[in-house]
Amino acid sequence: MTETLTPALFDPLAPEFFADPYPVYRRLREQPAAVIPNGPAQWVATRYRPVAALLKDPRLGNEYPAQLQQRKLGDGDAAEFVLSSALHREGADHATLRRFLGRVVSARPVEVLRQRIGAIVDELLEPARQRGGLEVVADLALPLPLAVACELVGVPAADRSYVQTWGLEVVKAFTMVLPEEQRPTVDEAVRQLRAYFADAVPAPLAQAMTEVDGAVGRDGLVDNVVFLFVSGFTTTVHLIASACAMLLAHPDQWERVRRDRGHIDRALEECLRYDAPIQHVSRLVAERLEVDGVTLRPGRMVHLLIGAANRDPDEFPEPDRFDIGRDPNPHLSFGAGPHFCLGANLGRLEAAVLLERLLTTCARVELAGPAVRRPMQVFRTYERVPVAITA
């Protein structure tokens, strides 16, 4: 099959997609081919098996030309930073940076982390228990991962408000297209976080940086500390917000978890499948390949629709049904292959401990009003999830 100049079938900026992407995904999966053209030099993969295979295929990469990033983000600090991050490196540099970041993420034993996360959650829940309610995003989903990420990279509590403000701006750089009016603010946030971590790297982290400094340079390592900090809380914010919203919107499923805490891990996996925090990722074709009779040539962009793959009926029976007992559940929400999310296990741990402490310390937990979506490129998340609780 050859490429044709067809109009885009997948438009992640369309209002209907922001509101509910799953009918869009269903229509895309019903196309005759598993990989379909989506405008000039772009393709879209929508079904589970092709998406899973392409995530692992070394002929597709995440290292984009500088000109492409500049078109997406402008020619300032944000584009530089994104190109420098491990997310957009390949080969030896990518492997070196993943080893460095992996050591930082796994520096503390799991049980120590679990206890610390539990203590943070209890501290966050105490005022909510006293007043009988909370707003999940502001009171739990954002401050918990932020606190954990700050402790991982050595940011003291007194500095959290600064780095949070900058971090929430820098997250916007990991998008399909950054609107021009937002670029100066994002560039400035990148500069601020670069300066902060260049001047305030704690000793253990500085030592780890020294060990790999020669491979990617000091500036590149600082950028990846910034990347680790920002990515260390972003996806988990969306996971926690979505998990609370979904479970409480399905009282029968919440009751299953309440009666048996052994369901917590499976419940989180189903939340990740049913409404993935990261809905799609893009890859650049580095070497010619064929997928189900479709030829993908070098230089073409392929959008891998994780949200669509996770609802593929060929892989998941009754894919639009939310079922915390689903087993097996091989969702792709943390990716696959060399770019599999480094913080996947940490994010799972934070969300699991939060649910466990919520169930343990609150006799009643229920929605206190409609959950409000936050429209974002790439991410699927909430603006507000109001909850009533009884201690």
C-alpha positions as a Python dict, from the first residue, in 0.01 Angstrom:
ca = {
    (1, 'M'): (0, 0, 0),
    (2, 'T'): (136, 341, -89),
    (3, 'E'): (86, 676, 83),
    (4, 'T'): (-191, 903, -37),
    (5, 'L'): (-264, 1264, 49),
    (6, 'T'): (-576, 1191, 249),
    (7, 'P'): (-724, 1434, 500),
    (8, 'A'): (-641, 1375, 866),
    (9, 'L'): (-874, 1125, 1032),
    (10, 'F'): (-712, 1173, 1372),
    (11, 'D'): (-720, 1528, 1508),
    (12, 'P'): (-625, 1536, 1879),
    (13, 'L'): (-713, 1907, 1898),
    (14, 'A'): (-1076, 1859, 1789),
    (15, 'P'): (-1335, 1949, 2058),
    (16, 'E'): (-1506, 1610, 2018),
    (17, 'F'): (-1177, 1435, 2087),
    (18, 'F'): (-1115, 1635, 2406),
    (19, 'A'): (-1467, 1556, 2527),
    (20, 'D'): (-1455, 1181, 2459),
    (21, 'P'): (-1187, 1024, 2237),
    (22, 'Y'): (-1328, 671, 2245),
    (23, 'P'): (-1593, 704, 1970),
    (24, 'V'): (-1315, 856, 1755),
    (25, 'Y'): (-1090, 561, 1832),
    (26, 'R'): (-1369, 316, 1747),
    (27, 'R'): (-1415, 472, 1403),
    (28, 'L'): (-1040, 462, 1342),
    (29, 'R'): (-1014, 95, 1441),
    (30, 'E'): (-1293, 17, 1193),
    (31, 'Q'): (-1081, 142, 902),
    (32, 'P'): (-972, -143, 669),
    (33, 'A'): (-603, -118, 759),
    (34, 'A'): (-441, -133, 1102),
    (35, 'V'): (-215, 159, 1011),
    (36, 'I'): (-386, 439, 820),
    (37, 'P'): (-262, 757, 650),
    (38, 'N'): (-333, 1075, 842),
    (39, 'G'): (-235, 1357, 612),
    (40, 'P'): (103, 1425, 448),
    (41, 'A'): (390, 1211, 585),
    (42, 'Q'): (186, 1096, 887),
    (43, 'W'): (32, 765, 983),
    (44, 'V'): (-184, 643, 1271),
    (45, 'A'): (-177, 299, 1436),
    (46, 'T'): (-499, 220, 1619),
    (47, 'R'): (-516, -150, 1700),
    (48, 'Y'): (-350, -329, 1988),
    (49, 'R'): (-108, -561, 1809),
    (50, 'P'): (41, -305, 1569),
    (51, 'V'): (72, -45, 1846),
    (52, 'A'): (240, -294, 2080),
    (53, 'A'): (479, -408, 1807),
    (54, 'L'): (568, -57, 1689),
    (55, 'L'): (640, 61, 2044),
    (56, 'K'): (918, -201, 2055),
    (57, 'D'): (1038, -176, 1693),
    (58, 'P'): (1395, -35, 1672),
    (59, 'R'): (1321, 99, 1324),
    (60, 'L'): (1104, 366, 1483),
    (61, 'G'): (1266, 624, 1708),
    (62, 'N'): (1196, 920, 1930),
    (63, 'E'): (1493, 1132, 1823),
    (64, 'Y'): (1344, 1413, 1613),
    (65, 'P'): (1523, 1668, 1395),
    (66, 'A'): (1571, 2005, 1562),
    (67, 'Q'): (1366, 2172, 1290),
    (68, 'L'): (1064, 1959, 1375),
    (69, 'Q'): (1084, 2041, 1746),
    (70, 'Q'): (1122, 2409, 1665),
    (71, 'R'): (804, 2399, 1458),
    (72, 'K'): (624, 2240, 1754),
    (73, 'L'): (775, 2444, 2038),
    (74, 'G'): (954, 2744, 1890),
    (75, 'D'): (1329, 2803, 1887),
    (76, 'G'): (1378, 2876, 2257),
    (77, 'D'): (1478, 2683, 2568),
    (78, 'A'): (1179, 2447, 2562),
    (79, 'A'): (1275, 2291, 2227),
    (80, 'E'): (1639, 2258, 2341),
    (81, 'F'): (1531, 2094, 2666),
    (82, 'V'): (1300, 1842, 2502),
    (83, 'L'): (1566, 1736, 2252),
    (84, 'S'): (1812, 1692, 2540),
    (85, 'S'): (1582, 1472, 2750),
    (86, 'A'): (1609, 1093, 2760),
    (87, 'L'): (1263, 1076, 2605),
    (88, 'H'): (1406, 1205, 2276),
    (89, 'R'): (1743, 1030, 2276),
    (90, 'E'): (1827, 698, 2114),
    (91, 'G'): (2114, 452, 2114),
    (92, 'A'): (2404, 477, 2358),
    (93, 'D'): (2306, 821, 2494),
    (94, 'H'): (1955, 698, 2571),
    (95, 'A'): (2087, 388, 2747),
    (96, 'T'): (2331, 596, 2954),
    (97, 'L'): (2061, 840, 3062),
    (98, 'R'): (1815, 562, 3148),
    (99, 'R'): (2075, 398, 3373),
    (100, 'F'): (2135, 730, 3547),
    (101, 'L'): (1765, 809, 3588),
    (102, 'G'): (1690, 451, 3691),
    (103, 'R'): (1940, 472, 3976),
    (104, 'V'): (1774, 788, 4104),
    (105, 'V'): (1423, 640, 4084),
    (106, 'S'): (1523, 315, 4259),
    (107, 'A'): (1757, 467, 4519),
    (108, 'R'): (1523, 393, 4811),
    (109, 'P'): (1389, 44, 4896),
    (110, 'V'): (1024, -11, 4804),
    (111, 'E'): (913, -62, 5165),
    (112, 'V'): (1079, 262, 5274),
    (113, 'L'): (905, 442, 4988),
    (114, 'R'): (574, 281, 5075),
    (115, 'Q'): (594, 401, 5434),
    (116, 'R'): (695, 752, 5330),
    (117, 'I'): (415, 773, 5074),
    (118, 'G'): (166, 656, 5338),
    (119, 'A'): (284, 928, 5577),
    (120, 'I'): (244, 1196, 5308),
    (121, 'V'): (-106, 1072, 5220),
    (122, 'D'): (-214, 1072, 5586),
    (123, 'E'): (-88, 1428, 5623),
    (124, 'L'): (-280, 1537, 5314),
    (125, 'L'): (-597, 1357, 5422),
    (126, 'E'): (-614, 1491, 5777),
    (127, 'P'): (-769, 1833, 5698),
    (128, 'A'): (-1007, 1668, 5450),
    (129, 'R'): (-1126, 1422, 5714),
    (130, 'Q'): (-1193, 1710, 5951),
    (131, 'R'): (-1400, 1907, 5702),
    (132, 'G'): (-1573, 1604, 5548),
    (133, 'G'): (-1462, 1647, 5191),
    (134, 'L'): (-1181, 1707, 4946),
    (135, 'E'): (-1108, 1791, 4586),
    (136, 'V'): (-900, 1503, 4456),
    (137, 'V'): (-679, 1695, 4212),
    (138, 'A'): (-580, 1986, 4437),
    (139, 'D'): (-576, 1795, 4767),
    (140, 'L'): (-425, 1459, 4667),
    (141, 'A'): (-343, 1393, 4301),
    (142, 'L'): (-108, 1691, 4262),
    (143, 'P'): (57, 1732, 4605),
    (144, 'L'): (139, 1362, 4661),
    (145, 'P'): (341, 1295, 4340),
    (146, 'L'): (494, 1642, 4368),
    (147, 'A'): (620, 1569, 4720),
    (148, 'V'): (759, 1231, 4616),
    (149, 'A'): (930, 1376, 4307),
    (150, 'C'): (1081, 1656, 4514),
    (151, 'E'): (1222, 1409, 4765),
    (152, 'L'): (1364, 1193, 4484),
    (153, 'V'): (1567, 1481, 4340),
    (154, 'G'): (1640, 1656, 4669),
    (155, 'V'): (1410, 1960, 4657),
    (156, 'P'): (1343, 2083, 5013),
    (157, 'A'): (984, 2144, 5123),
    (158, 'A'): (1044, 2521, 5133),
    (159, 'D'): (1112, 2526, 4758),
    (160, 'R'): (819, 2311, 4643),
    (161, 'S'): (588, 2598, 4553),
    (162, 'Y'): (850, 2742, 4317),
    (163, 'V'): (937, 2419, 4141),
    (164, 'Q'): (570, 2319, 4118),
    (165, 'T'): (486, 2641, 3934),
    (166, 'W'): (776, 2597, 3694),
    (167, 'G'): (716, 2224, 3654),
    (168, 'L'): (353, 2267, 3556),
    (169, 'E'): (465, 2505, 3282),
    (170, 'V'): (746, 2280, 3157),
    (171, 'V'): (500, 1990, 3119),
    (172, 'K'): (342, 2185, 2833),
    (173, 'A'): (659, 2128, 2628),
    (174, 'F'): (566, 1758, 2597),
    (175, 'T'): (279, 1823, 2363),
    (176, 'M'): (203, 1796, 1994),
    (177, 'V'): (201, 2170, 1925),
    (178, 'L'): (265, 2441, 2185),
    (179, 'P'): (60, 2754, 2105),
    (180, 'E'): (286, 3049, 2026),
    (181, 'E'): (141, 3267, 2302),
    (182, 'Q'): (247, 3007, 2564),
    (183, 'R'): (604, 2961, 2442),
    (184, 'P'): (772, 3250, 2630),
    (185, 'T'): (630, 3133, 2964),
    (186, 'V'): (736, 2773, 2905),
    (187, 'D'): (1084, 2882, 2791),
    (188, 'E'): (1120, 3088, 3111),
    (189, 'A'): (1011, 2795, 3327),
    (190, 'V'): (1272, 2574, 3161),
    (191, 'R'): (1539, 2837, 3234),
    (192, 'Q'): (1431, 2860, 3598),
    (193, 'L'): (1439, 2485, 3657),
    (194, 'R'): (1772, 2448, 3476),
    (195, 'A'): (1923, 2717, 3697),
    (196, 'Y'): (1768, 2569, 4012),
    (197, 'F'): (1897, 2216, 3959),
    (198, 'A'): (2236, 2333, 3833),
    (199, 'D'): (2285, 2519, 4162),
    (200, 'A'): (2104, 2293, 4408),
    (201, 'V'): (2178, 1932, 4315),
    (202, 'P'): (2209, 1723, 4637),
    (203, 'A'): (2531, 1529, 4694),
    (204, 'P'): (2410, 1174, 4607),
    (205, 'L'): (2252, 1296, 4285),
    (206, 'A'): (2561, 1500, 4200),
    (207, 'Q'): (2774, 1188, 4242),
    (208, 'A'): (2549, 986, 4013),
    (209, 'M'): (2568, 1269, 3758),
    (210, 'T'): (2947, 1272, 3773),
    (211, 'E'): (2962, 903, 3684),
    (212, 'V'): (2794, 962, 3346),
    (213, 'D'): (2894, 1325, 3289),
    (214, 'G'): (3144, 1242, 3018),
    (215, 'A'): (2884, 1069, 2803),
    (216, 'V'): (2625, 1343, 2768),
    (217, 'G'): (2776, 1651, 2933),
    (218, 'R'): (2683, 1847, 3243),
    (219, 'D'): (2412, 2053, 3072),
    (220, 'G'): (2250, 1739, 2934),
    (221, 'L'): (2243, 1581, 3279),
    (222, 'V'): (2087, 1890, 3434),
    (223, 'D'): (1818, 1882, 3165),
    (224, 'N'): (1749, 1519, 3250),
    (225, 'V'): (1720, 1594, 3621),
    (226, 'V'): (1458, 1851, 3519),
    (227, 'F'): (1295, 1587, 3297),
    (228, 'L'): (1296, 1331, 3581),
    (229, 'F'): (1139, 1581, 3820),
    (230, 'V'): (866, 1690, 3578),
    (231, 'S'): (782, 1344, 3444),
    (232, 'G'): (809, 1206, 3799),
    (233, 'F'): (487, 1369, 3905),
    (234, 'T'): (294, 1451, 3586),
    (235, 'T'): (160, 1111, 3478),
    (236, 'T'): (90, 1004, 3837),
    (237, 'V'): (-126, 1314, 3889),
    (238, 'H'): (-347, 1202, 3602),
    (239, 'L'): (-349, 838, 3716),
    (240, 'I'): (-464, 927, 4069),
    (241, 'A'): (-728, 1175, 3951),
    (242, 'S'): (-867, 930, 3694),
    (243, 'A'): (-857, 631, 3930),
    (244, 'C'): (-1056, 815, 4197),
    (245, 'A'): (-1305, 953, 3944),
    (246, 'M'): (-1357, 618, 3769),
    (247, 'L'): (-1384, 402, 4079),
    (248, 'L'): (-1626, 640, 4251),
    (249, 'A'): (-1831, 669, 3932),
    (250, 'H'): (-1871, 288, 3945),
    (251, 'P'): (-1993, 226, 4303),
    (252, 'D'): (-2012, -150, 4253),
    (253, 'Q'): (-1642, -159, 4162),
    (254, 'W'): (-1549, 71, 4451),
    (255, 'E'): (-1737, -162, 4685),
    (256, 'R'): (-1536, -459, 4558),
    (257, 'V'): (-1215, -276, 4644),
    (258, 'R'): (-1351, -164, 4983),
    (259, 'R'): (-1440, -520, 5080),
    (260, 'D'): (-1110, -668, 4960),
    (261, 'R'): (-797, -453, 4943),
    (262, 'G'): (-639, -728, 4736),
    (263, 'H'): (-828, -578, 4441),
    (264, 'I'): (-638, -247, 4457),
    (265, 'D'): (-360, -340, 4217),
    (266, 'R'): (-598, -488, 3959),
    (267, 'A'): (-828, -189, 3996),
    (268, 'L'): (-540, 44, 3910),
    (269, 'E'): (-444, -164, 3606),
    (270, 'E'): (-803, -142, 3481),
    (271, 'C'): (-804, 235, 3539),
    (272, 'L'): (-484, 259, 3335),
    (273, 'R'): (-637, 53, 3053),
    (274, 'Y'): (-981, 207, 3053),
    (275, 'D'): (-868, 571, 3042),
    (276, 'A'): (-492, 591, 2986),
    (277, 'P'): (-323, 903, 3131),
    (278, 'I'): (-111, 931, 2815),
    (279, 'Q'): (-339, 870, 2517),
    (280, 'H'): (-91, 863, 2232),
    (281, 'V'): (280, 884, 2153),
    (282, 'S'): (456, 962, 1826),
    (283, 'R'): (754, 794, 1664),
    (284, 'L'): (970, 886, 1364),
    (285, 'V'): (1040, 614, 1107),
    (286, 'A'): (1417, 567, 1086),
    (287, 'E'): (1420, 261, 856),
    (288, 'R'): (1167, 140, 600),
    (289, 'L'): (928, -122, 735),
    (290, 'E'): (597, -286, 656),
    (291, 'V'): (303, -328, 893),
    (292, 'D'): (10, -541, 774),
    (293, 'G'): (89, -460, 412),
    (294, 'V'): (142, -88, 476),
    (295, 'T'): (483, 55, 386),
    (296, 'L'): (626, 312, 628),
    (297, 'R'): (916, 511, 481),
    (298, 'P'): (1195, 693, 668),
    (299, 'G'): (1110, 1041, 782),
    (300, 'R'): (739, 968, 827),
    (301, 'M'): (566, 1026, 1161),
    (302, 'V'): (359, 747, 1317),
    (303, 'H'): (111, 828, 1594),
    (304, 'L'): (59, 525, 1820),
    (305, 'L'): (-285, 558, 1977),
    (306, 'I'): (-248, 390, 2315),
    (307, 'G'): (-601, 487, 2417),
    (308, 'A'): (-740, 314, 2108),
    (309, 'A'): (-522, 4, 2150),
    (310, 'N'): (-637, -34, 2511),
    (311, 'R'): (-999, -59, 2391),
    (312, 'D'): (-933, -301, 2103),
    (313, 'P'): (-1201, -575, 2125),
    (314, 'D'): (-963, -824, 1963),
    (315, 'E'): (-745, -801, 2275),
    (316, 'F'): (-988, -702, 2552),
    (317, 'P'): (-1334, -865, 2571),
    (318, 'E'): (-1605, -603, 2623),
    (319, 'P'): (-1342, -326, 2611),
    (320, 'D'): (-1583, -45, 2699),
    (321, 'R'): (-1681, -215, 3026),
    (322, 'F'): (-1493, -101, 3337),
    (323, 'D'): (-1409, -422, 3528),
    (324, 'I'): (-1147, -425, 3804),
    (325, 'G'): (-1140, -805, 3791),
    (326, 'R'): (-1011, -806, 3432),
    (327, 'D'): (-734, -1063, 3396),
    (328, 'P'): (-514, -1066, 3200),
    (329, 'N'): (-486, -695, 3138),
    (330, 'P'): (-184, -628, 2911),
    (331, 'H'): (-256, -258, 2856),
    (332, 'L'): (2, -30, 2695),
    (333, 'S'): (-47, 276, 2915),
    (334, 'F'): (316, 292, 3025),
    (335, 'G'): (445, 218, 2676),
    (336, 'A'): (671, -72, 2583),
    (337, 'G'): (1022, -132, 2456),
    (338, 'P'): (1323, 92, 2522),
    (339, 'H'): (1107, 392, 2614),
    (340, 'F'): (890, 207, 2867),
    (341, 'C'): (808, 452, 3146),
    (342, 'L'): (1086, 451, 3407),
    (343, 'G'): (848, 570, 3678),
    (344, 'A'): (574, 313, 3612),
    (345, 'N'): (625, 116, 3933),
    (346, 'L'): (663, 429, 4143),
    (347, 'G'): (340, 573, 4000),
    (348, 'R'): (158, 247, 4069),
    (349, 'L'): (290, 244, 4425),
    (350, 'E'): (180, 601, 4495),
    (351, 'A'): (-171, 539, 4361),
    (352, 'A'): (-204, 206, 4545),
    (353, 'V'): (-95, 349, 4881),
    (354, 'L'): (-328, 646, 4836),
    (355, 'L'): (-629, 420, 4771),
    (356, 'E'): (-536, 195, 5064),
    (357, 'R'): (-509, 489, 5306),
    (358, 'L'): (-832, 641, 5175),
    (359, 'L'): (-1014, 313, 5234),
    (360, 'T'): (-855, 259, 5575),
    (361, 'T'): (-912, 604, 5723),
    (362, 'C'): (-1251, 690, 5569),
    (363, 'A'): (-1576, 507, 5640),
    (364, 'R'): (-1751, 669, 5344),
    (365, 'V'): (-1607, 801, 5017),
    (366, 'E'): (-1834, 918, 4735),
    (367, 'L'): (-1852, 1178, 4460),
    (368, 'A'): (-1989, 1511, 4583),
    (369, 'G'): (-2064, 1642, 4233),
    (370, 'P'): (-1969, 1585, 3871),
    (371, 'A'): (-1603, 1530, 3789),
    (372, 'V'): (-1481, 1799, 3548),
    (373, 'R'): (-1242, 1710, 3268),
    (374, 'R'): (-936, 1919, 3189),
    (375, 'P'): (-874, 1932, 2813),
    (376, 'M'): (-505, 1869, 2745),
    (377, 'Q'): (-306, 1759, 2444),
    (378, 'V'): (-171, 1405, 2484),
    (379, 'F'): (-289, 1368, 2846),
    (380, 'R'): (-633, 1254, 2963),
    (381, 'T'): (-714, 1396, 3304),
    (382, 'Y'): (-944, 1599, 3529),
    (383, 'E'): (-966, 1958, 3644),
    (384, 'R'): (-1175, 1876, 3953),
    (385, 'V'): (-1305, 1563, 4126),
    (386, 'P'): (-1512, 1669, 4432),
    (387, 'V'): (-1549, 1399, 4697),
    (388, 'A'): (-1739, 1371, 5025),
    (389, 'I'): (-1584, 1161, 5300),
    (390, 'T'): (-1666, 1046, 5652),
    (391, 'A'): (-1372, 975, 5877),
}
